[in-house]
Amino acid sequence: MNFRDLEYLVALEELKHFRKAADKCFVSQPTLSGQIRKLEDELNIQLMERSSRKVIFTPAGNDIVAKAKTILLEAKSLKEIAKSHNEPMQGTLHIGLIPTVAPYLLPIIIPVIKNAFPDLQLYLHENQTTILLKQLEEGELDCLILAILPGMEQFNRLDLYDEPLELALSDKHAWSKLRNIDLQDLSGEHVLMLEDGHCLREQAMGFCFAAGAIEDNSFKATSLETLRHMISADNGLTLLPQLAIPLNRDQAGVKYIPFKAPAPIRTISLLSRKNSARQVCFDQLAALINEAVQEKLAEY
């Protein structure tokens, strides 16, 4: 038994398909199948039920996969410990970001990170919150940059910045000339939202519902840019994070109006596993991101 066999097993449990698991592990299907068979022989137990259509893990197989994931994480941690002491800001770093942060934050921070840490090789992964949290927990990602929600307490957290949300509406709307607006003025208004799975949706809904606003269920956007296009066509109102807003607050038929205090905000943080050996790297990265974003937010 070796670490590679455990990686094959974990990939197969995740994908429930021999060819897909082999592709993920960059080996041929016969190689992966043969190693899984050898692992079963070595452990003297059946790990899964095989058929031409699907793979079903036995109870013993599920227990062994869970332990294999722990072993692989610990093995990775050993390498990280050595590297973190020798070269904390070198090597590769896999960062997960949510779609409502990545397109607007990355242009601000990537040049700064590259300048400060030229030997740090970044791999960026964009996905929705629940998927990113699972990937972080299982060791596929080193850290995440996302909006904080309840239920993330099991991870180590470094707050990066607080980002205000602003009201986005058509330049033809009756409120388009206002300099600012009270959140409670949204009472009774229909507000466009992102589709399920986006953490910004949960946060925006919380603020809007508290103010008495109503979600417009006729449309759910897949991205902030889709929301922006709907607003420019005079199809309603929405809340957008400040970094997604142009500095002149007036672009392509959309106006952006700040809320009066207390304005709705979301906290963007860096999450990592509590046992991660790369905390020194995360601390320096967080400080750099905070400084760069604060300078940008000050321009609004």
NORTA-V132588 format. One record per backbone hydrogen bond with DSSP energy under -0.5 kcal/mol. CO is the residue of the C=O (numbers start at 1). NH is the residue of the N-H. Records with the same first field share a line. If there is no record, write none. Layout:
CO = NH  NH
//
This chain:
2 = 6
3 = 7
4 = 8
5 = 9
6 = 10
7 = 11
8 = 12
9 = 13
10 = 14
11 = 15
12 = 16
16 = 55
17 = 21
18 = 22
19 = 23
20 = 24
21 = 25
22 = 26  27
23 = 26
28 = 32
29 = 33
30 = 34
31 = 35
32 = 36
33 = 37
34 = 38
35 = 39
36 = 40
37 = 41
38 = 42
39 = 43
40 = 44  45
45 = 47
47 = 58
49 = 56
54 = 51
55 = 57
56 = 49
58 = 62
59 = 63
60 = 64
61 = 65
62 = 66
63 = 67
64 = 68
65 = 69
66 = 70
67 = 71
68 = 72
69 = 73
70 = 74
71 = 75
72 = 76
73 = 77
74 = 78
75 = 79
76 = 80
77 = 81
78 = 82
79 = 83
80 = 84
81 = 85
82 = 86
83 = 87
87 = 90
91 = 121
93 = 95  123
94 = 142  143
95 = 125
96 = 145
97 = 127
98 = 101  102
99 = 103
101 = 104  105
102 = 106
105 = 108  109
106 = 110
109 = 113
110 = 114
111 = 115
112 = 116
113 = 117
117 = 120
119 = 91  121
120 = 122
121 = 93
123 = 95
125 = 97  127
128 = 132
129 = 133
130 = 134
131 = 135
132 = 136
133 = 137
134 = 138
135 = 140  141
136 = 139
142 = 273
143 = 96
144 = 271
145 = 98
146 = 269
149 = 152
152 = 155
154 = 274
156 = 272
158 = 270
161 = 163  268
162 = 164
163 = 266
164 = 242
166 = 240
167 = 257
168 = 238
169 = 255
170 = 173
173 = 176
175 = 178
179 = 258
181 = 260
182 = 185
183 = 186
184 = 187
186 = 189
189 = 214
190 = 237
191 = 216
193 = 221
195 = 198
197 = 129
198 = 201  202
199 = 203
200 = 204
201 = 205
202 = 206
203 = 207
204 = 208
205 = 209
206 = 210
207 = 211
208 = 212  213
209 = 212
212 = 188
214 = 191
215 = 217
216 = 219
219 = 193
221 = 195
223 = 227
224 = 228
225 = 229
226 = 230
227 = 231
228 = 232
229 = 233
230 = 235
231 = 234
237 = 192
238 = 168
240 = 166
241 = 244
242 = 245
246 = 249
249 = 256
251 = 254
253 = 171
254 = 251
255 = 169
257 = 167
258 = 181
264 = 165
266 = 163  268
267 = 148  269
268 = 160  161
269 = 146  271
270 = 158
271 = 144
272 = 156
273 = 276
276 = 279
278 = 282
279 = 283
280 = 284
281 = 285
282 = 286
283 = 287
284 = 288
285 = 289
286 = 290
287 = 291
288 = 292
289 = 293
290 = 294
291 = 295
292 = 296
293 = 297
294 = 298
296 = 299
297 = 300
//
